[in-house]
């Protein structure tokens, strides 16, 4: 059937469905006759990927709304009932539009299916949800968030009973249940009053907050030093209008930091993220206000967290006293070095320790970890794979988890959660800054020392956003083009090895990722995003100096991107 015709039929079905409320129908009537808009909203159901849902908020089967959330939750509830004797789930949400409404809808559908729902009374970070699932011994977890996407987006992430995002195998079973929900009449839910009266809806608050903050603080390596030097080290923090404000401030205060300020314009939750183009701590623009305030206050470090506080960005002073944004790879390498060095000094470094990173993360942290005798393991992109290995360590005892991280600003230390945590990252990078300042060094100087010791690693990321039905096809075409007829060279260096992770390499799950290794030791990787309408191109080089690394990176990036951009242009 023609895509537009199928979309029109789905649109008409929603307009006449007695289970759809009148406000939603009025929104749909407002787009009557707009074929392109109707097609985009209804040409498919919003896809439940390996992590859950993510999409633009609005009416339609391909949008985030209470109906798509209800349908996904009905499928999840059916899966939990099949696999667990007395199922329960914890639910958290961030500062986005409709996050509280979507969280409550999920809770009431769970309750209507006999699944007990524990819901945070107000917005909380994603990592606290991961912690809460483990603390409550819940069967699952849900976080309503779209991470650092634009304001018009929201999402719905599902977690397993270990506190990690569900694996592809579990997701496949949940998806099968969701697909079986063919009518909104199939969705069973209680009212809030019924759910509370029956004990099927329980609210979480301060007790869980305190348990979480205590668990994070226990990972501190130098609390005594922090307390001694806390009046000498200045921390400026921005939650970028999200959930990180209270937990980050609380944990910094808990381990002894006294000189902590929060950017006032970005302190309060704001679903429009009014002061930034994007609430993404990977981008320097997100720190514009903070950097100006840091200059006036002479802050030693600036930190920013994304809306659901699972990613953290760091800004430090370079040798000229200018504030520079560290990449996720750079901050991760500093934290790896700090943690391992502190544990070695204290005699707490385990002989079977492991650092886990993703296949698109820099090798600098791996080189540092190996220099301390640690095992380094690689996973596919997505912190769920790191969490999966952590849980396996608990079961086998083969390794002791030390640190896990991704180039996309996600970090975790400690064993209390199974997802990246900006709160503990903020604590560790601040603690490292205070520790090295006591030795007369800045974090930037520490990074340069690591480069001199391990090599000048440099990485880059390019993205191309391709929306709608046409964009999906173009992204698929790019991957197929490079899969079957990749060039022989890139940046003047010969491609000597290709890894196609869609083939299921190294006992990893199959994923549509291509990684190309060059003769000079550089590599680049092509990966469609699983949550956004874009394709990502990762680049990594190792040079003999900073200048050499920059030149190598520029050559390979320009070469690969000219090829990809030419392909995109040819499709228009």
N, C-alpha and C positions, 0 to 999 in steps of 0.2 A: 504494500500500500504506500502511496505517496506520503512523504513525511508531513507536508503541510496539511494534507487531508486527514491523516491520523491525528495530528495536533488539534485540528478544528473539531473533530469528533470528541476528543478528550475534553476540550474546552466546553463544548455543549453539554457533556455529561456532568461536569462540575456545576454548571449553571442550573441544572435540573435535579441535582442530588439533594434530597431532603436533609442529609446530614451536614451539608455545608451551610454556614451561617450567612445571614443577609449582608453583613458588612463585607465579607469576602466576595459574595456574588456581585455586590455593587462595584467593587474594584475591578472585577472581571468584565462587567458590562461597560466599564469605562474604556476598555480596549477593543470593543466590538468593531470588526472591520479592519483592524490593524493586523494583517496576516503575518508579518515578520515577528511582531511581538507575541502573538498567539502561538506561533510555531516555536519560538524560543522557550516560552513558558510550558508548553505542553507536548513537545515532540518526543519526550521521554520522561520517565520517572527520575527524580533526583537520585543519582547513583549512590548506593551505600558501598563505599570502597572498603579497603582493608581496615581503615580507621573509623569509618562512619560516614556521616553526611557533611557536606559543606556547599553552600550556594548563596545566591542573592535572596534576600528576604522579599516575600511577596506571595500573591495568590498564584497557584498553578502547581502542576505535578513536578515541575523541574525547578521548584523554588523552596526556600525554607519557610515553613509555616506550621501551625499546630497540626495540620492534617498529615503532612509528610513526617513530622516528628511522631505523631500518634501511630502512624502505620509502622514506622521503624521500631518503635517501642513495643508494639503488639508482637512483631516478629521476634524481637529480643526476648520478650517475656515467654513466648512459646518455647524458645530454645532453652531458657533457664529452667522452665518447668520440666522439660525432658531430661535435663542433665543434673539437676540438683533436687534433693529431697525437700529442703525448706529454703527456697531461694530468696535472696535479698540483694539490694543494689544501693550504692551511695551515689548522690547526684550533686554536682557543683556547677556554677555558672559564672560568667564574667560580666563585664560592664556593657556589653553590646545591646543594641535594640532587640527587644523581645526575649532576651536571655532568661529573665525570671519566669516569663509566661511559658516558654518552651520547657524549662526545667520542671515547672509544676505540671504541665501536660504529661510529660514523661512519667512523673511520679504517680499521677492519678491512673494512668493506663497500667503501670506496673501493679498498683494496688488492686485495680479491677481484675487483674489476672492472678491474684494471690501471691504477688511478689512484694515483700516489704521494702519500702523506699525510705532511705535516710537522706534528707535534703538539707543542705546548708541554708541557714536562715537569711543569708545575704551573700554577695559575691565573694568568691574565694579563688586562689590560684589553682591551676590544674595539678601541680605536684601535691598539693594538700589533699586533693581528691584521691590521688594514687595512694598516699599515706593512709587516708581514711578507709579505703577498701581493705587494706591489710590490717589496720587496727580493729576494724569491725568484723573481720573475717567474712566480708560480704561476698556474694557470688559474682558480682559485677560492679562496674562503675560507669557513670555517664558524666561527661563534661559538655556543657553548652558553651561553645566558643568557636570563633573563626580565627584564632591566633592573631596574627598581625595583618590580616586581610583588610581591605577598605571598609568603611562604615556600613555599606549596604549589604555586607555579608554576615552570615552567622553559620554555625555548624553544630555538630553533635558527634562527640567522640566516645567510643565504647571501650571499656577496660575489663580485663578478666579478673579472676579471683586472686591473682598474684599482685594486682595493682598495675600491671603493664597493659598497654594497648593490645587489643586482641590480635592474635596472629592470623595470617591468611587462611589457615585451615578452619579456625573458629569463625572467622568472618564469612567464609563460604557457607557454613551451616546456618548462620544468622540470616544471611542474604536469602537462602532458600526458604526460610520461614517467612521473611518479609514478602517475598514474591507470592507466597500463598495467601497473603491478605489482599484479596481482590476487590473488596468493597469496604468503604468506611463503616458500613454496618457491622463488619467483623471486629471492629476495635471496641474492646471492653474497658470501661473506666468507671471509677467511683467519683463522687463529688468530693471536694476537699473535706467537708464536714464528715462524710461517711468514712473516708480514709483515716482521718485523725481519730474518730470515735472507735474505729476497729483496731487501732494500733498499727495500721498499715502505712501510715505516714508519720515519720519521726523527724523532728528538726534538730540539726546539728549546730553547735555554736562554740562558746568559749572553751569548753573542756577539750574538744578536738583541736582547737587552735593551739592551746597550751601544750598538748601532747606533741603536736607537729613541730612547734618552735623548739621544744626541748630536744627532739630527735635531730633536728638540723644543727643545733648548737653543740651537740655531742661530737660532731665531726671536726670541730675547731682543733687546730694543732698548736696554737700559741696564745691561748687566752690570757695567760699571765703577762706575756710581753705586750699584748694589746692593751691591757689595763694600765700598764706602766707608761705606755707611750700614747695613750688615746687622746691626750690633749694636744699632741703634736701632729696628728694625721687627720687631714680634713677630707671628708667624704661628701660629695654632692650627688644626690640621687633623684631620678625622675621615674615615676611609674607610668608615664605616658598615658594618663587617664584610665589606667587599668586596675588590676587586682593586687598589685605588688606592694602598695604603699604601707599598709599596716604590718604584714609579715616581714618585709625587708627591714623596716625600722626596728621592729621588735627583736629580731635576731641580732642585729648589730648592737643594739643596746644590751642585749643579754650577755654578749661576750666582751663588752666593755668599751665600745666606741662611744666617745662623748661629742666629738666634733662632726655631727651629721646634720646636713640640711637637705630639705626636699624642695624641688622647684615648685613654687606655689601655684604657678599658672597651669601646671600639669598634675597637681596632686590629687584632685578629686576625679572620681569616675565620670566619664563623658562618652556616651556612645557615638558621638560624632567626631571624637578625637580632634577637637576644634583648633588646636595650636600646631598641628603637624599635617603634612601631606599624607603621611602614612605612619601608623604607630609601630614602626619597625626599628628596633635598636641595631639592625644591621646597617642602617643608612645614616650617614653623617647628618643629614637634614633634620632627623628626629632630635638631634642634640643641639640645635642652633640656640635655643633659649638657654639651655643648661650651660653651654660653653661661655656665653656672655656673663652669666652669673658666676661661673667658676673663675673667670679672669678677675672679676671684681673682688672675689673672696680669696683668691689664690688657693683654690682647692687642689689637693694632691691627686684626686681621682674623681671621675664622673662615671656613674653607672645608670643604665636605663633598662627597664624591663618591658616586655610586650604586654598586651592587654590581659592575657591569662597567666602571665608571670612564669612561663616555662623557658623563655629565652632571655638572655642578658647580654647587653653590649657594654663595652668598657672604653673610656676615653682617658688617656694619660698624657703627660707632658713629654715632648721629645727633647733632644739635647739643646734646642734653641728656645725652650720654654713654651713652645706652641702646643696646643691640645690636638692630639691626633686620635682617631678612632681605631682601635685594634680590630683586626679581623677575628672571626671566631676561631680560626686556626691558631692565631698568635696568643689570644687569651687562654685558649685551651692548653697550649704548650707551657705557658707560664704556670698555670695551675698544676699541671702534671709535675713539672720540676719542683714547685714549692711543696706540694704534698709529699712526694717521694723523698725529697731532701729532709723535710721535717720529720718524717717517720723514721728515716735512717738514723738521724741524729738522736732521736728518742729511743731507738732500738725496737720500734714497733713495726718495722717493715716485714711483711710476711714473705717467706721464701717462695711461696706459690702465688704471689700477687699477680694480678692481671689488669691491664689497661685495655679498654675496648673502644674502638673507633669505627667509623664507617669507611667504605671503599672510596668515598670522595673527599675524605678528610686528609689534611697534610700529613706527611711522614715525619715532620719535625718532632711532634709529640711522641711518635713511635720510637724514634731514635733516642730521645731522652729516656723513655721508659726502659728501653733495652739496656741503656748504660747503667741502670740501677738493678739489672738482673731480672726485670719484670717480663712476663709474657705479654705480647701484644696480639690481640685478636681483631679481625675485621668483620664487619657486618654490612648488610645492605643499608641504604639510606632509610632512616626511620628509627626513632628511639625504641620502638617496640622490639626491635631485634636485639638491641643492647639489653633491654629488660629481660628478654627471653633467656639470654646467656647468663644473666645474674641469677635467675631462678634455677637454671640448670646447675650453676655452681653450688647453690644451697643444697641441691639434691645429691650431687656427686662428691662435693668436697674437693674437686680437681683443682680449682683455683679460688683465691680470695679476691673479691672485687675491690679495686682501689678507686678507679675513676673511669667514667665513660663520657665520650663527647662526640659532637658533630661539628662540622665546619659552619653550620647554620645557627651557631650561638646557643646550642643546647648542651648542658653539662650536668653531671651527677656524681657525687661522692657519697659514701655511706650506703647502708643497706636498708634504709627505712622506706624507700619508694622504688618505683620501677618506671619512672618517667623523668625527663629532663626537668631541672629545677633551678629557676633563676634566683630563688631565695638563697640556696646554699652557694650558688655561684657568686652572688653578690658578697656573701660572707667571706668566701675563700679568697676572692681577688682583693678585697679590702684588707684582709688579714695578711696576705702576701705583700701588699703595698706597705703596710705598717712595718712588717718584719724587715723588708729590704731598706726602708727609709732609716730604720735604726742602724743599718750598716752603711748608710750614706749613699744608697743607690735608689734610683727610680725604677719603676717597672719597665720603662722603655730601655734603660741601660741594661737591665737583666735580660731583656729580649735580645739585645745586640750581642751580649755575651753568649747566649745560647746559639745564635747564628754562627758566631766565630768558632764555637766548639763543635757544632753538629752539621754545619753547612747552611748556605743561604737559600732556604726554602721560600718560595713565593707562590701564591695562588691567586686565581681570579675566577669570577663568576659572571656569565652573561645569561640573560634571559630574553625570550621572545614571547610576548603574550598574543595568543591567537584564539579569539573568542568564537563561541557559537558552533554550529554544526560544521561549518567550513573550516574553522580552526582545528577542530579535532582531526579532520581528514588531513590537513596540512602537517600537523605534528606527526601523525602516523606515517605520512609520506617521507618526512625528514628521516625518521628512524629507519625506515625500509631502505631508503636511498643509501644511507651510510652502512647499513647492514650488508648490502649486496654489491655496492660499488664505491667503497671508500677510496679516497686518493692514496697514493703510495707514500706521500710525505706530508708533513705539516711543519710549518715554521722552519723549513730547510733541513729537517731531520727526518730520517726514514721511519715509517711506522713498522715496528718489528713484531708486535703482538697485539691481538684484539681479544678482549674478553666480552662475550655476549652473555650477560647474566640471565637472559630469557631462556638459556639452555640449562639453567640450574647448576651453576658452577660451585665447587668447594662446599658441597652439602648445604648451600644457601637456597632459600626459596627462589623460584623463578620470578624474575622481574625484568621489565622492558628497559634495560640499561646497557649501554655500550661504553666500554672503556678501551682507549687506544694508548698503547705504550710506545714511546719514541726511542730511537737509538741513543739519544743523548741523556736518557733517564727521565725526561719529561713525560707527562701523560695528560690526556684530556678525556672527558666523559660526557656523554649525551644522556639526558634523563628527562622524560616527560614528568611534570608534576602530577602527583596523585590527588591533589586537592584544589589546584587552580588551573585555569586554561592557559598554561604556558609550558614551554620546554626550557630546560636549564642546561647550560653548557659549563662544565667545570674544567679549570686548567690548573696545572701544577708543574713547577720547574724547580731545579736545584742548581744554583749558580756558584761561581767561585767568589763572588762578591755581590753586594746589593745591586750594583749597577749591572753586572752581568746577568743576574737573575731577572731584573726588570726588562732587559733587552730580550732575553729568551722568551719571557712571558708575552711580551708585546708581539713578537714574531708569530708565535704559534696561535695566539688569540686572533690576530688579524687574518691569518691564513684560513683558519677554520670558520670564522664568522663570515668571511666573504663568500665562502662556499654555501653556507646555510642561508644567508640573506638572498643570494642569487636564486636558490631553490624556492624560497618563499615568494619572491617577486614573480617567478615564473608561473606560480599557481594562481595569480590574481587575474 
